[in-house]
Amino acid sequence: MRKIVAATSAPGTWLKLFAEDQAVLPWVGPGWRRDGPGFLMTCHLVPERPEVPAGYTLTSWTRGGVSRVLVRTRAGHFAARGQIAQVGAHVVVDQVETAAEHRRKGLGGLVMRTLQSTAYEAGAKTGVLVGTPEGRALYSSLGWTMCSPMTSLWYEPSDAAR
């Protein structure tokens, strides 16, 4: 890691490590900025048939190996979304989001259960994701377990360091 950090000169370079912040931060120098904490999580996939709450519609589709789920209000406004990409027996969950005004209505669970079922039906057995502190509670409630903390850093040197 020290060689990678020392060789980095391009602003906007990201470095993601499955380790606690305090283990990683001593290895980086000036110009490296820390993003919020993350958590590597995994789950054994099972088929589920979640119900769409009243007042919402769910659309799902798969293109180019990526499956997406979109939840909208009856009026067609964005409420929640998520996507997965499958690699063999594994899927990676990404971009799970619920609009602030639609949180606490079961939409995050709907998105995740729909994605998990889609992956299972396509032959995947295991899901992997990196969750935020806010997402960790949702994923844990759905049977996901934490494997490791994750530290995310990006390089943004000051003008004096360039």
Stockholm file with secondary structure:
# STOCKHOLM 1.0

chainA/1-162         MRKIVAATSAPGTWLKLFAEDQAVLPWVGPGWRRDGPGFLMTCHLVPERPEVPAGYTLTSWTRGGVSRVLVRTRAGHFAARGQIAQVGAHVVVDQVETAAEHRRKGLGGLVMRTLQSTAYEAGAKTGVLVGTPEGRALYSSLGWTMCSPMTSLWYEPSDAAR
#=GR chainA/1-162 SS CHHHHHHCCSTTCEEEESSCHHHHGGGCCTTEEECCCEEEEEEECCCCCCCCCTTEEEEEEEETTEEEEEEEETTCCEEEEEEEEEETTEEEEEEEEECGGGTTSSHHHHHHHHHHHHHHHTTCCEEEEEECHHHHHHHHHTTCEEEEEEEEEEECCCGGGC
#=GC SS_cons         CHHHHHHCCSTTCEEEESSCHHHHGGGCCTTEEECCCEEEEEEECCCCCCCCCTTEEEEEEEETTEEEEEEEETTCCEEEEEEEEEETTEEEEEEEEECGGGTTSSHHHHHHHHHHHHHHHTTCCEEEEEECHHHHHHHHHTTCEEEEEEEEEEECCCGGGC
//
